[in-house]
Amino acid sequence: ILNKMCDGADLLVELKQRVVISIEEAKEKLYSLSDDIWRTPELAYEETKSHDRLVAFFKHEDGWKVDSHFKLETAFRATWVSGGGARAEVVHVGFLCEYDALPGIGHACGHNLIAEVGAAAALGLKAVIEKTQGLSIRVQVTVLGTPAEEDGGGKIDLVKEGAFEGLDVVFMAHPSKEDATYLPCVTEHDVTIKYHGKASHASAYPWEGINALDAAVLCYNNLSVLRQQMKPDWRVHGIISQGGVKPNIIPAYTELQYYLRTPSRAELHILKAKAEKCFRSAAMATGCEVEVEFTRNAYDNILRNTTLEGLYESNGKALGMEFTTDEDVLKNESGSTDFGNVSFVVPGIHPYFYIGSKALNHTEEYTVASGDARAQFFTLRTAKALAMTALDVLLRPELLQRVKQEFSEGIMKESTQSGLQKTAAAAAADHR
């Protein structure tokens, strides 16, 4: 199938075939890497064993320079640069690994497989480039270990620390129940609302108390009422995580936790402003004090790059992938990822890949599936497709230029939309 690709570009076809062979030759050690991570699930920012296993993996491989603790304690960076003239242009390709797990159910999102895909694609690309003579460019391959995707946003921390500076393009892939070049990932910001009241005997002298549970209930109801004025694709969902101590004590402290999501970061600040009024009005009505604590990192939506998506789909189909055409899936998936923030600083893609199971992510069934040996064929196939896509942009300069142009246009469009949203919000405030 590969021989039919690339309009007769014999060198590119040959190199893609070598990628496939190189990754196949490494499959046993790659499975071992994934399996070790799967067997030692660790929570966000606490992925010490998984981090150490990945660092040891790249230190054992020839030619890689490894920064064991890169910007964050459980992040790492492994880099390799091809030979060539010192003045040759350097094209810098990045692959991302995730490896944090979920509380209670382990690798129910398959981050062990994400780590394997990133490592495999990088190894495959390096193996091919270092054996190819006569390239007019030098290639730098970087693997970034990015902790805390499930909680906290390690990639956002790394963006703030400048970890993605200098990259021309970045790749990762996420396990799912289908193959897809793109699924909608929305913005997300988490918030904790704390109400402080005054305890009192609930039967003997309730008038002496200030009921923090009343404030929590009003807050919850305020947000429910707000839904009528929310856009259909906005999401607000949460819980009352602390509601009091005992029925005969007026609750002096309550707490709610909420996630706020919108399709684009241009809309997120509007939803946050509306929600915060719901939080604070409940405190005013009950006489409580309120603390509103947004987490330090908000997850952005993914800025799409259809040029990269198209290249990945062509390579995936050549390897036998069958990409979903289900409109319900393509339109209504609405998770969030800190890769969204990365996509606003460097062009990249975040495709999804089938692992041999129809189980849903974040379930015990998916934990089993992500550790099953049957997932390996699909995982390595994805790594091959990513490495082949990297070859496309490395060896066809016009494609890399198109990728960067689309990225620049996307940033400009998002900035314009954000400005329009802020203007509309200000006008609405003046009208009120």
C-alpha positions in Angstrom: 0.0 0.0 0.0 2.8 2.4 0.9 4.2 2.1 -2.7 1.0 3.9 -4.0 1.6 6.9 -1.8 3.4 10.2 -2.3 3.0 10.5 -6.1 6.0 8.4 -6.9 8.3 10.1 -4.4 10.5 7.0 -4.1 12.7 8.2 -1.3 9.8 9.2 0.9 8.1 5.8 0.3 11.2 4.0 1.2 11.8 6.0 4.3 8.2 5.3 5.5 8.8 1.6 5.0 11.9 1.9 7.1 9.9 3.6 9.8 7.5 0.7 9.9 10.4 -1.8 10.1 12.3 0.1 12.8 9.2 0.3 15.1 8.4 -3.3 14.6 12.0 -4.2 15.5 11.6 -2.4 18.8 8.1 -3.7 19.7 9.1 -5.9 22.6 10.9 -3.2 24.5 8.2 -0.7 23.7 5.5 -3.1 25.1 7.6 -3.6 28.2 7.8 0.1 28.7 4.0 0.5 28.4 3.3 -2.5 30.6 5.6 -1.2 33.4 3.8 2.1 33.4 0.4 0.4 33.3 1.3 -1.7 36.3 2.4 1.2 38.5 -0.4 3.8 38.1 0.4 7.2 39.6 -1.5 10.4 40.0 -0.8 13.8 38.6 2.6 15.3 39.5 3.4 12.1 41.5 4.4 9.9 38.5 7.9 9.1 39.8 8.2 5.5 38.8 6.7 6.1 35.3 8.9 9.1 34.9 12.0 7.1 35.9 11.1 4.2 33.7 10.9 6.6 30.6 14.1 8.4 31.5 15.9 5.1 31.8 14.5 3.9 28.5 15.9 6.9 26.6 19.2 6.8 28.5 19.6 3.2 27.3 19.0 4.2 23.7 22.0 5.4 21.7 22.4 9.0 20.8 19.8 10.6 23.1 20.6 13.5 25.4 18.3 13.2 28.4 17.3 16.0 30.8 15.9 13.9 33.6 13.9 16.6 35.4 13.0 19.1 32.8 11.2 22.2 34.2 9.0 20.0 36.4 10.0 17.2 38.8 8.2 14.5 36.9 8.8 15.9 33.4 11.7 15.0 31.2 13.2 15.9 27.8 15.1 13.5 25.5 16.7 15.1 22.3 18.6 13.8 19.3 20.1 15.9 16.5 21.1 14.5 13.1 24.5 15.2 11.6 25.1 17.5 8.6 26.6 20.9 8.0 26.6 23.3 10.8 24.8 25.9 8.6 22.1 23.6 7.5 18.5 24.5 8.5 17.4 22.6 11.6 13.8 21.4 11.6 12.6 20.5 15.1 10.0 17.8 15.6 8.5 17.0 19.0 6.6 14.0 20.4 4.8 14.0 23.7 4.4 11.3 26.3 1.7 11.3 29.0 1.8 8.8 31.9 -0.4 9.9 34.8 -3.3 7.8 35.9 -6.7 8.2 37.4 -7.6 7.8 41.1 -9.0 4.3 41.9 -9.1 2.9 38.4 -5.5 3.3 37.2 -4.8 3.8 33.5 -8.4 4.1 32.5 -7.5 6.7 29.9 -4.6 4.7 28.4 -1.8 7.2 29.2 0.6 4.2 29.3 -0.1 3.8 25.6 0.3 7.6 24.9 3.8 7.3 26.4 4.5 4.2 24.2 3.3 6.0 21.1 5.5 9.0 21.7 8.6 6.9 22.4 8.0 4.6 19.5 7.4 7.3 17.0 10.5 9.2 18.1 12.6 6.0 17.9 11.3 5.2 14.4 11.9 8.6 13.1 15.4 8.8 14.5 16.4 5.3 13.2 15.4 6.4 9.6 16.9 9.9 9.6 20.3 8.9 11.0 20.7 6.3 8.2 19.7 8.7 5.4 22.4 10.4 3.5 22.2 13.6 1.5 19.4 15.4 3.5 19.5 19.2 2.9 18.3 19.8 6.5 19.3 18.8 10.0 16.6 17.2 12.1 16.2 17.6 15.9 13.8 15.1 17.5 12.6 15.9 21.0 10.5 13.8 23.3 8.8 15.6 26.1 7.5 13.8 29.1 4.5 15.8 30.2 3.0 14.9 33.6 -0.4 15.7 35.1 -2.8 15.8 32.1 -5.7 14.5 34.2 -5.4 17.0 37.0 -3.4 20.3 37.0 -2.2 20.6 33.4 1.5 19.7 33.2 1.7 20.8 29.6 0.4 24.2 30.6 3.1 24.5 33.2 5.7 23.5 30.6 4.3 26.1 28.1 4.7 28.8 30.7 8.3 27.6 31.3 9.1 27.9 27.6 9.5 24.1 27.1 8.0 24.2 23.6 10.1 27.1 22.3 11.9 26.3 19.0 9.7 23.3 18.1 8.4 23.5 14.5 5.7 20.8 14.9 4.5 18.5 17.7 2.7 15.2 17.7 0.9 13.0 20.2 -2.0 10.5 20.0 -4.7 9.5 22.5 -6.4 6.1 22.9 -10.1 5.9 22.3 -12.8 3.6 21.0 -12.2 4.7 17.4 -9.6 6.1 15.0 -10.2 9.8 14.4 -7.8 12.5 13.2 -9.6 15.0 15.5 -12.3 15.0 18.1 -13.6 18.2 19.7 -11.8 19.1 22.9 -13.2 22.1 24.7 -11.8 24.6 27.1 -12.1 23.8 30.8 -11.4 25.7 34.0 -12.0 24.1 37.4 -13.2 26.1 40.4 -13.8 25.5 44.1 -16.3 27.7 45.9 -16.1 27.9 49.7 -18.8 29.4 51.9 -18.0 30.4 55.5 -21.0 30.9 57.8 -21.5 30.5 61.6 -22.3 27.3 63.5 -25.3 27.2 65.9 -27.7 24.7 67.4 -30.1 24.0 64.6 -33.1 23.5 67.0 -32.4 25.5 70.1 -31.3 28.8 68.5 -30.9 28.6 64.7 -31.3 32.4 64.5 -27.7 32.7 65.9 -26.3 30.8 62.9 -25.3 31.7 59.4 -26.1 28.7 57.2 -23.3 27.9 54.8 -25.3 25.0 53.4 -28.1 27.4 52.3 -25.4 29.3 50.4 -24.2 26.1 48.7 -27.7 25.1 47.8 -28.5 28.6 46.4 -25.3 28.5 44.4 -26.2 25.1 43.0 -29.7 26.3 42.1 -28.4 29.6 40.7 -26.2 27.7 38.2 -29.1 25.4 37.3 -31.3 28.4 36.5 -28.4 30.0 34.5 -28.6 27.0 32.1 -31.6 28.6 30.3 -29.4 31.5 29.2 -26.3 29.3 28.4 -25.3 28.4 24.9 -26.2 24.8 24.0 -22.5 23.8 23.8 -21.5 25.3 27.1 -21.1 23.0 30.1 -21.3 23.6 33.8 -21.2 20.6 36.1 -20.2 20.1 39.7 -20.9 18.7 43.2 -21.3 19.8 46.8 -18.2 18.2 48.2 -18.7 19.4 51.8 -22.2 20.1 53.1 -21.9 20.2 56.9 -21.1 18.0 59.8 -24.3 17.0 61.7 -28.0 17.7 61.2 -28.4 19.6 64.5 -25.5 22.0 63.7 -26.0 24.9 61.4 -23.3 24.3 58.8 -20.4 26.8 59.2 -18.6 25.6 56.1 -19.5 24.2 52.8 -17.7 23.6 49.5 -18.6 23.0 45.9 -16.4 21.9 43.0 -17.3 22.8 39.4 -15.9 22.4 35.9 -16.7 25.1 33.4 -16.4 24.3 29.7 -16.9 26.1 26.4 -16.0 25.2 22.8 -13.4 28.0 22.5 -11.3 30.0 24.9 -12.8 33.1 23.5 -16.1 32.2 25.3 -14.7 30.8 28.5 -14.2 34.1 30.2 -17.9 35.0 29.5 -19.1 31.8 31.2 -16.8 32.3 34.1 -18.1 35.8 34.7 -21.7 34.6 34.7 -20.9 31.7 37.0 -19.0 33.9 39.5 -22.2 36.1 39.9 -24.0 32.9 40.9 -21.4 32.1 43.5 -21.3 35.5 45.0 -25.0 36.2 45.0 -25.6 33.1 47.1 -23.2 34.4 49.7 -24.9 37.8 49.7 -28.3 36.3 50.2 -27.3 34.2 53.2 -24.8 36.5 54.9 -21.9 34.1 54.3 -18.4 34.9 53.3 -17.3 33.3 50.0 -14.0 32.3 48.5 -13.8 31.6 44.7 -10.7 29.7 43.8 -10.1 28.9 40.1 -7.2 26.5 39.5 -4.1 28.1 38.2 -4.4 26.5 34.7 -7.3 26.7 32.3 -7.3 24.1 29.5 -7.7 25.6 26.0 -9.6 24.1 23.1 -7.4 22.5 20.4 -6.4 24.7 17.6 -6.9 22.4 14.6 -4.3 22.0 11.9 -6.1 20.3 9.0 -2.9 20.0 6.9 -1.4 17.8 9.5 -4.7 15.9 10.1 -4.9 15.2 6.4 -1.3 13.9 6.2 -1.9 11.7 9.3 -5.1 10.3 7.9 -3.4 9.3 4.6 -0.6 7.6 6.4 -3.0 5.9 8.8 -5.2 4.6 6.0 -2.1 3.2 4.3 -1.5 1.2 7.4 -5.0 -0.1 7.5 -6.8 2.4 9.9 -10.5 3.0 9.3 -11.3 6.5 10.5 -14.7 7.1 12.0 -17.3 9.0 9.9 -19.9 9.0 12.7 -21.2 12.6 12.9 -22.4 12.1 16.5 -18.9 11.2 17.5 -17.2 13.9 15.5 -19.5 16.7 16.7 -20.5 15.7 20.3 -17.3 14.5 21.9 -16.4 17.2 24.5 -13.5 16.2 26.7 -10.7 18.5 27.6 -6.9 18.2 27.3 -3.9 20.4 28.1 -2.6 19.7 24.6 -5.0 22.5 23.7 -2.7 25.0 25.2 0.2 23.5 23.3 -1.7 23.8 20.0 -1.7 27.6 20.5 2.1 27.9 20.8 3.3 25.3 18.1 1.5 23.5 15.3 0.5 20.0 16.2 -2.1 17.2 16.1 -3.8 15.1 18.8 -5.5 12.2 16.9 -7.3 9.4 18.6 -6.7 5.7 18.0 -8.6 2.5 18.5 -7.0 -0.1 20.8 -9.1 -3.2 20.0 -11.9 -2.5 22.5 -15.2 -0.6 22.4 -14.9 0.2 26.2 -15.3 3.9 27.1 -12.4 5.9 28.5 -12.4 6.5 32.3 -13.9 3.1 33.1 -12.5 0.0 34.7 -13.1 -1.8 31.4 -10.8 0.6 29.6 -8.1 0.1 32.3 -8.1 -3.6 31.4 -8.1 -2.8 27.6 -5.1 -0.4 27.9 -3.0 -3.1 29.5 -4.0 -5.9 27.2 -1.5 -7.2 24.7 -4.1 -6.9 22.0 -3.7 -3.1 22.2 -0.1 -3.3 21.0 -0.8 -3.7 17.3 -3.0 -0.6 17.2 -0.7 1.4 19.4 2.4 0.7 17.3 0.4 1.3 14.1 -0.4 4.8 15.5 3.2 5.5 16.3 4.1 4.5 12.7 1.5 6.9 11.3 2.8 9.8 13.4 6.4 9.1 12.4 5.4 8.9 8.8 3.6 12.2 9.1 6.7 13.7 10.6 8.7 12.5 7.5 6.2 14.2 5.2 6.8 17.6 6.8 10.5 17.1 7.1 11.1 16.0 3.5 8.5 18.2 1.8 9.2 21.8 2.8 6.1 23.1 1.1 4.0 21.0 3.5 5.8 22.4 6.6 5.2 25.9 5.2 1.5 25.1 4.8 1.3 23.8 8.3 2.9 26.9 9.7 0.7 29.2 7.6 -2.5 27.5 8.8 -1.3 27.8 12.3 -0.7 31.5 12.0 -4.1 32.0 10.4 -5.8 30.0 13.1 -4.1 32.1 15.9 -5.2 35.3 14.2 -8.8 34.0 13.8 -9.0 33.0 17.5 -7.6 36.3 18.6 -10.2 38.2 16.5 -13.0 36.1 17.9 -11.7 36.7 21.5 -11.7 40.4 20.9 -15.2 40.4 19.5 -16.5 38.3 22.5 -14.9 40.8 25.0 -16.4 43.7 23.1 -19.9 42.1 23.2 -19.5 41.3 26.9 -18.6 44.9 27.7 -21.5 46.2 25.6 -23.9 43.9 27.5 -22.5 45.1 30.8 -23.1 48.8 29.8 -26.6 48.0 28.6 -27.4 46.5 32.0 
